[in-house]
Structures are given as C-alpha cells and as structure tokens.
Amino acid sequence: MPEFTIRKISVIAEEIHHDGGPAPAQPRRRAAALAVVRNPFAGRYAEELQGAMDDLKPLGRMLTERLIAALGGDLAAIDGYGKGAIVGTAGELEHGALWHVPGGYAMRERLGASKAIVPSAMKLGGFGASLDVPLGHANAAYVRSHFDAITVCDPEGPRPDEILFALAMSIGGRIHSRMGGLEVDQVKGEDGLR
C-alpha cells in the first residue's frame, strides 16, 4: 500500500467585497485547502495506479472538512467547487490524476445534493509553482456566474518527490457576474448540467 505522507497542510480563505463595481449585500467567499504529500511513485513508472486512490480518500475527507470550516460551516451556502494537483518534477502528470476520485467525491458526498462534475486542473511543477484551480457550480455546470478559479501555491513545495493536492469551494458566483446564461435560481439540479 503506497503511503502519501503529509508534509504540510494549508488553508486559504478569501472574501471578495467588490470587483470595481458596487458592493453586494454579502461578500463572495472562496477557499482552498492544500496538502503537500510524498509521492510514492516518484522517480519510477508504475503500471497500476488506480488502487492508490483509496489510500487518498482520508486526505480528501480531511481537506473537505477544513474547507467547510473555513467557509463558516453552512453546507447549504456552499455552491461551488473544484480540485487540482501539482506533481513534483520526479513524478508524472498521471500521479495528479489520482486525486479525481478521493478529492472530488469527498466534496460531493459531504455537500449532499451535488450533481455537477468537479472541475479539475493538474500540472507538473517545482517549488512555488502555482495552479489556477477551476471552480464551477456544484449542481449545474452551465451556471456561468460560477465559472472562476482560485490560485493556489506553496512556496516550499512541491519538492520533486511530492504532490500538492488541492480542493476548493466557494459561496456565490462572481461578484459582478452579468454574462447571462443559466442563473442560480433556474437550476434544476437533475443531471449536473442544468
């Protein structure tokens, strides 16, 4: 069983009060939780990787709980999410893909009614590499107001033999969203699209 030993965890939380226009009644909130872990596959090719997703499920649940707490604990208010990974240079991009199930499903299960796919981004990078973790509405992928990203990085990682795994959540759409499309009050939440 591979071990993804945690070296570091951090949480970033933001409140956006305006974006150059009038301030909304409530600020938009978004947060990201990051874990820098040892990559047990670094420096070698492993044919079988999928089984390691099970080993990451506890990390997905832990980061999900930290995000919920950072956003105030009200599950009903959280309506956006995303995930990402930065794989250190001794790894391969596929090692970041290990995060799809443990990261995405941890958030979807905890938030309850989430239907939409969890947007994702991953890349290879070294110390201080940043990643724009995409955000989308948790129940309807076509809600344009929730198309966004939160930038994550760790100045001390990932080291070549590490992976930075990230989860992100948000409350509300972009502050001055006015690009039309499906509005939040029109979401049916039946198929993850609309």
Helices and strands as residue ranges (DSSP letters): E 6-16, E 28-38, H 52-70, E 80-87, H 93-96, G 97-99, H 100-111, E 120-124, E 130-137, G 144-146, E 148-153, E 162-171, G 184-186
